Amino acid sequence: MNLVSVRLITDDVPRLVGFYERITGMAAERPTPEFAELRTPHGTLAIGSTATVGLFGSGSARPADNHTAIIELLVDDVDAVFNSVADDPIEIVQAPTTMPWGNRSLLVRDPDGTLVNLFTPVTVPAIAKFADTPR
């Protein structure tokens, strides 16, 4: 088994794609106006319009209704990311904080309310855990 992607469904693809492009510094691939992907070496964050939901079954997904998942993004320097978005209209849930498990984490909400954890390992065990993970 290999986790290939996580897909977010939204009523506003350009707004959500713009948010993720801003916080990641990556450009999304946009094969259609209703779909975009931000590809990383280990998986893809896909963003689909509500118009695509019917392809999977009407009502199978609802936009802006996530209260259980956290998108987690490994970054080189979480404090630099925080400083780069400090003046943006991004909801900061928690400023960079070192967690008990050794990651320094910045928690924000995307425009649809999904919680996003941008983190950098800072302790020896956490750094070792992610040593072979490209960023």
Secondary structure, 3 states (H helix, E strand, C coil): CCCCEEEEEECCHHHHHHHHHHHHCCCCEEEECCEEEEEECCEEEEEEEHHHHHHCCCCCCCCCCCCCCEEEEECCCHHHHHHHHCCCCCEEEEEEEECCCCEEEEEEECCCCCEEEEEEECCHHHHHHCCCCCC
